[in-house]
């Protein structure tokens, strides 16, 4: 009897060890697959974000037109395309011309400002104490290469096409994808899973709409303010501020650099006025626009936001930058609902509950 028990125990240990080994191998394989497919995963997540945005426009159109959702989505998407096409027709040629001039003048402006700096007493002191390698890292050639970053956008055209189609299909067949995902969840947990999905979609929706509103406001106000004080290429600089607003915390500073360089070449006092314009724009954004957005979105701790930006940028490049904000939003929401509430049982009142965008029946 004791021998048989010993054999069963031994076999049990072997079986348990095999299960652990198999689980470890499966986990390692999953990690490898996620690493290998990370670019596709970033594109898929970006496509889902676009789907949520288009779905929001379709729901609003459905509420105001009383048309079926499919027709409302078609109407909203068509309207969005018309607005973009009209914008491109009105200022597209001028914008392209200004970006070309910006690529030409920015390196020259930097070289002139850099030469002025090395002529000052501080510049001479740094020049004597710095190594040639250190000076080469700060040479105008570095910015000349960086000034061509706008040309890299063409490399993302194929990715953008994928994102657009994923967004369109997911928005058009939202119920099909939702039901398909819920079928992967055990039946007892499906009601909670559906609640998590709805809450996540609503949260991301308000973040997206708020972010788009902030980007448009910053771009328009920056371009208008720079035009008002007489800065060259205000349309290109305004569009640049619009695009860089998607980068948390760092975007405004990146948009400020070319405007200050161009202004400094004309007159140092003009650079001071550029600083004033950017300060006013971001005061308006921080105290008027974002508070309205944050009333309907979860709070994102700045340190967590920045750390996530660094990690996702290193993993996904430009696409990592673009999805940082919603990734933090979704992460915080899932931790709150699936861990804090479901695992820890903390059912404290949620002050960031988001009201539905449209009639729930829609």
Beta strands, then each sheet from edge to edge (+ up, - down):
end
